[in-house]
Amino acid sequence: MRRFENSQPLSSALSLSLSRVTPLSESEEIAVPEAYGRVLAEEIFSSSNLPGFVRATMDGYAVRAQDTHNASHERPAILKVIGSVEMGEEPQKLPALQESEAIEITTGGPVPPNADAVVMLEETETLSDSVKVFASVEPGRHLLAADSDFQRGERVFYMGHRLRAIDIGALIALGRESVRVFKRVRVGVLNTGSELVSGRESPPPGKIRETNSYVLRGLIEAQGAKTQSYPIVPDDKSRLRAAVEQAVHETDFVLISGGSSVGARDWTFEVLQELGEVLVHGLQIRPGKPTISALIVQKPVVGLPGNPVSCALVFEKFVCPLLSKRSGVRVLLPAHRLVPARLLSKIESVKGREDFLAVRLKLDEDSGALFAEPIYGHTNNISTLVRADGIVSVPADLEKIEAGLTVWVELL
């Protein structure tokens, strides 16, 4: 009687398999707009400061902070208004502020020379050719520095980073027209079972339509890889062996759906054992126990359960990390959207408003604990999300979440 060989818990099976998977080395240069979901084969550095000029974060008046010293409603500072800043104006062409002068400015506008702060519109009263200022401001108030988004020479992306939609925007902001990415992994998909017919056929009695290849194609391509499907293989050892040899020769990663259990007509384990090295036969999970992990000529081959639910679950929990590493991804994050993590520092909020804060995830390799480090940045700065792995939501009825508490992180 057959039995499962080398059955392991999911974590240890995944760790063993990951240790044996090697990333593809081939790369190609592609246009940035076409690079969504692709994995960088180069490091990206900022060639200049962004935005490159000081800009306002509030509507109001650009001023010299010293001219607002001790200003209040009882004793407002009176400043002469010398004009207004139009969006998109060149900063060097703006008039330089002199003593007791101000210039009207809108959010995002370039700050003129000599101005070192912005007074909010709500703290002013406009006169005919001057403005009353009812609050003092310190230097830097309501301003973004010229290098607030990215600094010249800063590493923006590591090699092995999978590009997200927000990252495409960052690359465009950096002036990049193309990037070097790893070539997409070609995943060969084999389905076994004499009871199966193509999804385009009408099955006769005793047979069913094969669906796993369609499910797997969607899951594979969502990971940025390409699918190469093969004809259904009946429960015949020699035909399965020939199909596996062909798929291994033509693709970079092979998935075999069905035939991975220990029944008399299940040949996947024997074929993989003969052609290469079986690392795992059997996962200690339910559903998904009949799973095989193997290597053939250093290419990963995974035998998936034929049951559609088990097949999809094992792909998400086991295949995704292997496929990510094969694709060249540097940091393997969990496949699901929400992960628990402990806060490294306190988050403060305002009651009555639901806040969303970007966080960077850090894994303690000794304990396996996941930590969330808040990232504070202005909403004008695309770099805030570029540096983030996820988002933490602070409910409207909370004013803070203390450091050390566990929060749910929505992965980006």
Protein Blocks (a to p, Z undefined) as FASTA:
>chain_A
ZZdehiacfklmmmmmmmmpccdfbdcdddfklmgoiacfbdcddfbdcehiacdfbdcd
dddfklmgoiafklccddddfbdcdehiafklpccddehiacdddehiacdehiabdcdf
klgccdfkbccdfbdcdehiapacfklmbcehiafbdghiacdfklmmmmmmnopabdcd
ddddddddddedjkbccfkbccdehiacdfklmmmmmmmmmnopacdddddddddfklmm
mmmmmmmmmmmbdcdeejiambfklcklmmmmmmmccfbgciabdehklacdddeehiac
ddddfblklmmmmmmmmmmmmmmmmnopabdcdfbfbdcdddfbdcdddehiacdddddd
dddfknopacdddddddfklmklmmmpgbdcdddfkbcbdcehiacddddZZ
